[in-house]
Amino acid sequence: MKTVKILGSGCANCRKLEAVAREAASIAGIEAEFVKVTDMKAIMAYDLMSTPGLVIDEKLVSSGRIPTQAEIRQWMAA
């Protein structure tokens, strides 16, 4: 099972990123646990420059934008 973390304050972009990531996992048939990280100290531990951030299995794969479903599926498959 993949662990997917959405890093951010809970803004509209953070919610959109979570929705896209959940859909990508569902389409790819990948089982994933989704975790929202809103604590700024925890977010900064990932060396994130801007939110929203996407972390898959403790690896920061995206920050400051909402990646496409195809990109997220590719990251999850790796």
Secondary structure, DSSP 8 states (H G I E B T S, - for coil): -EEEEEESSS-HHHHHHHHHHHHHHHHHT--EEEEEE--HHHHHTTT-SSSSEEEETTEEEEESS---HHHHHHHHH-
